[in-house]
Amino acid sequence: MNARAKLLLLGALYFSQGLPFGFFTQGLPVILRQKGYSLGAIGLSSLLAAPWALKWLWAPLVDRVHAPRFGRRKSWIVPLQLSTVAVLFGLALFGVFESMQVLLVSILLLNLLAATQDIATDGLAVELLAEQERGLANGLQVAGYRLGMIIGGGALLIWHERLGDSGTFAVMAVLTLLATLPVLRLHEPRVLTAQSERVDVVHWLRRPGSLRILALLVAYKLGDAFATSMLRPFLADLGLSLADIGWLLGSVGFVSGLLGAMAGGALLNRVGRKRALLGFGFLQALTVAGYAYLSFSAVRGIPLYALCGVEHFTSGMATAALFTCMMDWSSKESSGSDYTVQASAVVIATGAAGALAGFSAQALGYVGHFSLATVLAFATLYVAARFFPEEAT
């Protein structure tokens, strides 16, 4: 498979993960706030992403079990994609926002399907990509995911009033189905399947330096996640409409994130893994400080759009660098499990930060909250510098 085909395949799969996730993470907090829910409740809604944090529990199963004639990764990806399509079409048939319980259970189910698909897709990426392809590929991976979030969290939020609930979910179902087509033509490389007794969390943790890497992964995105999880309620409380927030975050922000991911991925081989991770992380921390300033001055208009664009751009760069390092720290034999353990550590850390962020904003106010997030963002860079494996600089 040539490089272009690899990028198209992986981009489509990550796009299909970002599409519904973008709608639920970008649109749902605003909708809940408009319905009168507290900041604490909105922050706790991020716990519906629990499957992304817990997927390491079943990652070894995804690595081991497959239909040989269909393919090690296709055996999981295709059924999971089609199941996601079925759930989205099911949501299109019901007035899901009339029942908050049904909505929340549906979000949890979609997260479970997408998280499991992600295990297989990440494993496939490690197996398909040569080391020199990983920087650009991870930039495009983040870009594909963010493109899905642009459409799910931006375009569909803007058009939600015209499409209605049913139309919105139907569009997501059709786009997910189209994103499944490239994988149907995939001929997977033959990779030795890890032995069942070796593929688990303990196996990865026994590797030299794994605990230092784990500390780095937990710390790296904490400050950014702590800040941005309260950004949408902050904008809603400023008086911005759904359409305004959709344009600001779902369009301007995520287009900037897409470009940042591609730029970060393209620069990785030239800059080096460690310099990229720390440099991009420093720029990301500066933008968190920008949110603290905006919350103090209540500036709107062009400065707000500019900061949002820059924050998403630097976040895209930092994420591409982090994902590339995680891929380097995974073995091909147990790629799904190794990468998933690392990804789950990131999700657990950022999810915990998001869950606590609402209480922080409620207790400290937006100015105090974003200021605390700024301190956290810069402090965690020290951890990343201290624990980065020197042999991988």
C-alpha atoms as one frame of an Amber mdcrd trajectory, in Angstrom:
protein
   0.000   0.000   0.000   1.432   3.389  -0.981   1.682   6.315   1.431  -1.284
   8.182  -0.046  -3.573   5.170   0.347  -2.430   4.699   3.964  -3.185   8.322
   4.797  -6.615   8.197   3.128  -7.535   5.012   4.985  -6.413   6.197   8.417
  -7.812   9.690   7.892 -11.252   8.273   7.058 -11.289   6.055  10.140 -10.253
   8.834  12.508 -12.755  11.165  10.842 -15.557   8.744  11.661 -14.484   8.798
  15.329 -14.441  12.585  15.508 -17.812  13.143  13.838 -20.262  12.082  16.591
 -17.756  12.882  19.333 -17.541  16.458  18.063 -21.288  16.910  18.168 -21.660
  15.557  21.690 -18.642  17.332  23.186 -19.070  20.693  21.450 -22.832  20.969
  21.167 -24.047  19.145  24.250 -22.372  21.405  26.876 -23.954  24.498  25.286
 -27.370  22.845  25.017 -27.202  21.671  28.636 -26.204  25.161  29.792 -29.125
  26.703  27.916 -31.426  24.187  29.590 -30.239  25.476  32.972 -27.842  22.736
  34.070 -25.085  23.743  36.515 -21.408  24.015  35.585 -20.687  21.057  37.871
 -23.206  18.879  36.043 -21.785  19.902  32.663 -18.282  19.071  33.825 -19.384
  15.649  35.078 -21.034  14.869  31.701 -17.495  14.350  30.391 -17.511  11.065
  32.347 -19.631   9.595  29.535 -16.324   9.276  27.698 -15.342   6.564  30.214
 -14.895   3.874  27.498 -11.975   5.887  26.117 -10.303   5.707  29.517 -11.122
   2.039  30.132 -10.483   0.581  26.669  -7.162  -0.872  27.846  -9.252  -3.533
  29.602 -10.368  -5.106  26.322  -7.484  -3.991  24.072  -5.700  -7.379  24.465
  -8.840  -9.078  23.140  -8.773  -6.840  20.054  -5.094  -7.714  19.524  -5.658
 -11.469  19.827  -9.068 -12.307  18.379  -9.819 -11.943  14.678 -11.003 -13.776
  11.581  -7.802 -14.665   9.659  -9.469 -14.582   6.245 -10.971 -11.151   6.863
  -7.932  -9.524   8.463  -6.614  -8.876  11.964  -7.872  -5.283  12.141 -10.706
  -5.380   9.586 -12.364  -8.074  11.700 -13.048  -5.371  14.272 -13.154  -2.116
  12.338 -15.849  -2.984   9.813 -18.433  -4.419  12.291 -17.822  -1.547  14.710
 -18.260   1.068  11.992 -21.503  -0.517  10.825 -22.758  -0.728  14.420 -22.092
   2.986  14.838 -24.072   3.679  11.672 -26.953   1.592  13.043 -26.993   3.475
  16.371 -26.940   6.861  14.634 -29.793   5.869  12.329 -31.668   4.622  15.391
 -31.227   8.015  17.060 -32.516   9.673  13.907 -35.849   7.876  14.374 -36.493
   9.213  17.897 -36.746  12.613  19.565 -33.653  11.884  21.603 -33.455  15.263
  23.334 -36.913  14.652  24.772 -35.360  11.947  26.954 -32.089  12.900  28.595
 -31.619   9.311  29.777 -31.799   7.957  26.217 -29.403  10.648  25.007 -26.816
   9.920  27.687 -26.992   6.138  27.198 -26.619   6.648  23.438 -23.549   8.816
  23.933 -22.040   6.153  26.176 -22.736   3.430  23.584 -21.249   5.470  20.735
 -18.173   6.160  22.835 -17.827   2.417  23.518 -18.006   1.590  19.796 -15.616
   4.380  18.801 -13.120   3.568  21.565 -12.982  -0.088  20.495 -12.617   0.911
  16.847  -9.781   3.173  17.928  -7.883   0.231  19.438  -7.941  -1.604  16.113
  -7.217   1.532  14.086  -4.248   2.554  16.240  -2.862  -0.962  15.975  -3.322
  -0.855  12.211  -1.488   2.490  12.038   1.518   1.156  13.953   1.655  -1.863
  11.644   1.202   0.058   8.379   3.466   3.065   8.902   7.230   3.217   8.636
   8.965   5.322  11.304   9.665   8.187   8.892   5.968   8.263   7.900   4.651
   8.584  11.431   5.079  12.329  11.932   3.048  13.348   8.888   0.629  10.457
   9.378  -0.098  11.465  12.966  -0.579  15.055  11.849  -3.144  13.848   9.340
  -4.605  11.471  11.944  -5.296  14.409  14.240  -6.449  16.444  11.233  -8.911
  13.738  10.165 -10.282  13.466  13.690 -10.581  17.243  13.934 -12.273  17.420
  10.532 -14.882  15.074  11.924 -15.217  17.345  14.937 -15.471  20.419  12.685
 -18.460  18.882  10.956 -19.931  17.265  14.058 -19.234  20.112  16.488 -19.381
  23.065  14.087 -21.376  22.567  10.896 -24.012  20.304  12.449 -24.345  22.612
  15.466 -24.904  25.560  13.129 -27.420  23.617  11.014 -29.058  21.794  13.915
 -32.045  24.108  14.036 -32.733  23.523  10.334 -31.955  19.807  10.215 -33.612
  18.959  13.511 -32.537  16.071  15.708 -33.402  13.377  13.160 -31.669  15.101
  10.259 -28.536  15.724  12.304 -28.128  12.083  13.310 -28.993  10.864   9.806
 -26.237  13.017   8.300 -23.739  11.630  10.816 -24.810   8.067   9.954 -24.352
   8.578   6.209 -20.935  10.204   6.626 -19.779   7.380   8.924 -20.911   4.828
   6.350 -18.939   6.613   3.602 -15.845   6.714   5.836 -16.020   2.912   6.128
 -15.553   2.302   2.400 -11.719   2.655   2.207 -11.125  -0.072   4.796 -13.118
  -2.596   2.770 -10.332  -2.598   0.148  -7.547  -2.988   2.694  -5.062  -5.858
   2.372  -3.432  -5.954   5.778   0.281  -6.628   6.297   1.110  -9.954   7.919
   2.176  -9.251  11.507   3.015 -11.787  14.185   0.147 -11.818  16.673   1.263
 -11.431  20.274   0.818 -14.386  22.581  -2.176 -14.115  24.871  -0.163 -14.322
  28.051   2.037 -11.396  26.999  -0.567  -8.936  25.777  -1.816  -6.970  28.742
  -1.227  -3.770  30.656   1.419  -5.386  32.859   3.370  -6.405  29.752   3.725
  -2.776  28.635   4.446  -1.528  32.164   7.301  -4.016  32.488   9.165  -2.401
  29.625  12.193  -0.301  30.717  11.211   3.336  31.283   7.473   2.722  30.949
   6.573   4.330  34.291   8.427   7.514  33.316   6.560   7.565  30.025   3.294
   7.030  31.896   4.000  10.063  34.112   4.717  12.150  31.010   1.477  11.064
  29.336  -0.637  11.814  32.412   0.844  15.283  32.825   1.202  16.551  29.275
  -2.371  17.679  28.443  -3.670  18.367  31.962  -3.555  22.166  31.886  -5.065
  22.447  28.433  -7.903  20.025  29.251  -8.586  21.756  32.579  -8.972  25.084
  30.756 -10.832  24.143  27.578 -13.458  21.948  29.260 -15.005  25.143  30.654
 -14.544  27.212  27.503 -17.982  26.472  26.032 -19.951  27.301  29.198 -17.804
  30.447  29.491 -18.777  31.496  25.971 -22.435  30.699  26.648 -22.341  32.853
  29.774 -20.826  35.674  27.695 -24.067  35.620  25.738 -22.880  33.954  22.524
 -25.565  32.049  20.602 -25.342  28.434  19.459 -24.483  29.623  15.954 -21.789
  31.992  17.276 -20.173  29.235  19.324 -20.473  26.851  16.385 -18.588  29.255
  14.130 -16.004  30.125  16.761 -15.125  26.648  18.026 -16.527  24.238  15.494
 -15.278  26.121  12.447 -12.540  28.667  13.180 -11.122  26.681  16.096 -11.124
  23.258  14.563  -9.916  24.374  11.156  -6.997  25.944  13.012  -6.511  22.684
  14.920  -6.510  20.723  11.682  -3.845  23.004  10.189  -1.841  22.893  13.422
  -1.855  19.088  13.432  -0.614  18.956   9.848   2.068  21.583  10.554   3.190
  19.781  13.712   3.331  16.434  11.934   5.341  17.902   9.064   7.860  19.493
  11.463   8.395  16.448  13.683  11.123  14.727  11.699  12.971  18.009  11.233
  12.710  19.243  14.832  12.974  15.920  16.657  10.508  14.228  18.979  11.526
  15.807  22.296  11.964  19.352  21.017   8.642  19.182  19.226   6.800  17.821
  22.257   8.170  20.491  24.604   8.119  23.378  22.141   4.567  22.767  20.985
   3.501  22.219  24.596   4.990  25.572  25.606   3.037  27.366  22.875  -0.106
  25.581  24.019   0.446  26.750  27.616   0.764  30.350  26.402  -2.686  30.175
  24.841  -4.172  28.923  28.109  -2.776  32.090  29.672  -4.584  33.972  26.912
  -7.914  32.550  28.087  -7.158  33.777  31.602  -6.649  37.261  30.191  -9.850
  37.152  28.137 -11.895  35.971  31.121 -10.572  38.954  33.072 -11.154  41.547
  30.335 -14.311  39.954  28.816 -12.968  40.865  25.338 -15.035  39.679  22.403
 -14.850  39.992  18.643 -11.553  39.650  16.784  -9.321  38.984  19.860 -11.587
  36.131  20.918 -11.540  34.568  17.442  -7.776  35.051  17.151  -7.006  33.400
  20.493  -9.353  30.516  19.774  -7.627  29.928  16.442  -4.130  30.065  17.921
  -5.065  27.788  20.847  -6.479  25.133  18.552  -3.481  25.447  16.202  -0.958
  24.875  18.997  -3.088  22.132  20.527  -3.101  20.345  17.163   0.683  20.590
  16.962   1.128  19.273  20.506  -1.312  16.408  19.967   0.403  15.292  16.748
   3.754  15.255  18.555   2.344  13.286  21.492   0.635  10.680  19.305   3.789
  10.150  17.255   5.807   9.510  20.417   3.157   7.081  21.640   3.412   5.195
  18.359   7.206   5.021  18.719   6.748   3.546  22.187   4.510   0.702  20.883
   5.637  -2.669  19.528   4.071  -4.060  16.360   3.309  -7.443  17.924   1.037
  -5.895  20.571   0.467  -2.519  18.904  -3.206  -2.178  19.788  -2.637  -2.893
  23.474   0.588  -0.870  23.813  -0.836   2.227  22.163  -4.147   1.870  23.993
  -2.502   1.754  27.425  -0.806   5.052  26.641  -3.890   6.634  25.090  -6.014
   5.559  28.052  -3.590   7.235  30.448  -4.022  10.487  28.521  -7.811  10.142
  28.464  -8.032   9.329  32.181  -5.924  12.358  33.048  -7.770  14.786  30.772
 -11.147  13.317  31.735 -10.402  13.811  35.415  -9.297  17.369  34.677 -12.528
  17.999  32.774 -14.685  16.521  35.530 -13.058  18.748  38.156 -12.997  21.848
  35.982 -16.663  22.664  36.530 -16.225  22.750  40.290 -13.108  24.879  39.908
 -14.927  27.420  37.710 -17.900  27.444  40.055 -15.730  28.038  43.129 -13.090
  30.371  41.682 -14.969  32.049  38.853 -13.729  31.977  35.285 -10.764  34.265
  35.958  -9.492  32.125  38.844 -10.147  28.909  36.953  -8.260  29.868  33.789
  -5.417  31.316  35.888  -5.086  28.028  37.775  -5.136  26.162  34.448  -2.274
  28.351  33.201  -0.109  27.465  36.204  -0.926  23.781  35.693  -0.102  23.927
  31.967   3.388  25.334  32.546   4.096  23.100  35.542   3.364  19.913  33.611
   5.928  20.846  30.954   8.618  20.243  33.569   7.315  16.707  34.043   7.410
  16.124  30.283  10.995  17.392  30.059  12.086  15.408  33.095  10.646  12.046
  32.049  11.069  12.032  28.247  13.115   8.927  27.279  16.522  10.320  26.305
  17.129   7.596  23.763  14.103   8.906  21.804  15.129  12.574  21.563
